[in-house]
Amino acid sequence: MKKIGYFAEPIYEDSAREVWRLYQENLDALHGSPEITENDFADMLKTSWKGTDERNFLIYQDSAPVGWLKINGLDHEDTGWISMLVIAENYHRKGVGTFAVHFAEKYIRSAGKQKAGIHTTDDNIPAQKLYTKCGYTITEYGECTTGDGESRMGYTFEKIFE
């Protein structure tokens, strides 16, 4: 059986089409806004590397982009955040999410943080299972506003690095 290899690469505005495609494909699970355009993603990606707080990566299997990972909070005290993790539908439950979470943890640790955090809504069961499998614990349950402007209940997960 061939071992599947994933890797992550920093992304900039020229990757907006792939990021937008992944976002649109997962719009329901993300409770995202359908009004967000490819140009909106290009603008976001253009500015994300100008500061030091946020980084965006495409996750690849071979040469195919199969995920988008956004990390932020890098300018803050002790916690870095996985603020977006989107995996192409036909790559769900194939190890891409686990790879992306572990990659994010390494990146966050290299920025000198003591822990990583991530939020998800209470209806996103696959994400909750992934974070629990990766060693995260629930630290908060409460109301949050999602990308579509709706108020939903959600979890905050955290993992302390040893």
N, C-alpha and C positions, 0 to 999 in steps of 0.2 A: 504494500500500500504506500503510495506516494505521500510524503509529509507535506502539508500545506504550510507555506511560509508567508507571514504577513510582515509588513514594515510600514513605518510612518514617515512622512515627509512634510516639512513646513509648507504652508500654502499662502499664496498671495492673491491679488485680485484676478490674475489670469486663470485661477481655478474656480472662479465663481460659478461657472456652468455646472461643474460636478457637484459642488456644495448645494447649489439650488436644486438640482435633480434629486439628491439624497433627501433634502428637506421636504420637497414636494411629495416624494414617494412615502414619507413617514408622517405626513401632515396630521393625520388623525391621532396617531399615538402621541405626537408632540403637542397636540392642541395648538398647532401653529396657525399663523395668519396666512390665508391664501393670497392676500394682497402683496405680500413680500415678493419682490421681483429679483431677477438675476442681477440687475444693476444695483439693487439694494445690497445684495451679497458682495458684489465687487467693491462697493463703497466701504462696507464693514471690513472686508479683508484688507483693503488698501490702508486703512488706519490702524489695524490691530497690531502691526509690527513696528509702528512708530514709537510707542511707549514700551514699558517693561511689564505691564500688568497682565497682558493677554497674549495667548499664542493659539494658532489654529493649525491643524494637521489633517492631511488626508491619509487614510489607512488604505493600503494596497494589498491585494493578493496578486503576486507577479506584477503585471503592469496595469491591472484593472483597479480603479478607485472603488472601494467597497464600504468606506466609512468616513465620517467627519468627526473630529474630536476638537473641542474647544476647551482650553484651560484658562482660568483667570484667577484673580486674587493673588497674583505673584508679587505684587507690591505691598501686600498686607502682612500682618504679623506672623502668625504661625500656621495658617491654613491656606492651602491652594485648593481651587475648586475645579471639578470637571463640570463645566457649565453647559456643555452640549455633547452628546454622544449619539450619533445617528448611523445606523448600519443599513446597507441596501437590503431590501426585503428578502431576496433569494440567498442572502448570507446570514440570516438570523440563525442562531443556535449552531454555528459552525466554528466557534472559537474567536471570531473577530472582536466581539465585545470584550471578552476576557483579555485578549491581546491589548486592546485599546486602553482598558483600565490599568493594566500593568505598565504600559508605556507611560500613561499619565502619571502614575505614582512615581516612577523613576524620574520623570521630568520635574515634578513637584518637589521631590526630595533633593534633586540637584540644585533647586532654587533655595534650599535651606529651610524648607517648611517641615514642621513636626507632624502634620496630619493632612489628609485629603478629605474633601467633602463633596457631596453631590445631592441634588434635590430631584425628586420625581413625584408625579401625581399618584394618588392611591389606586388609580385604575390601570397603571402601567406595571402589571404583574411580571412580565419578562424582565424589565429593568430591575425591579426589586429582587428577583431571584438572582440576577447577575451580581448585583452589589453584595448581597448576602454571601454568595459563593466566593466572592473575592475578599471576604473578611471584613466587610463594612457592617456597622451596627447602626440601628435607628437611634437617633438622638433627639428627634423632634417630630411631632405630627401636628399639622395645623393648616390653616387656610393660606393659599397662595394664588397669585394671579398668573395665568398662563399667557402664552404668546397671542392667543386669540382674544385676550382681554377678559376672559371669564374667570370667576373665582371658583377654585376647586380645593379639595383637601389633598395634602401631599405629605411626603416624608423627607426628612433630612437624614442622610446617611453620612457617617464619618468613620475614618480609619486612622488610628494613631500609628505612626511608624516607630518601630523599635530599633 
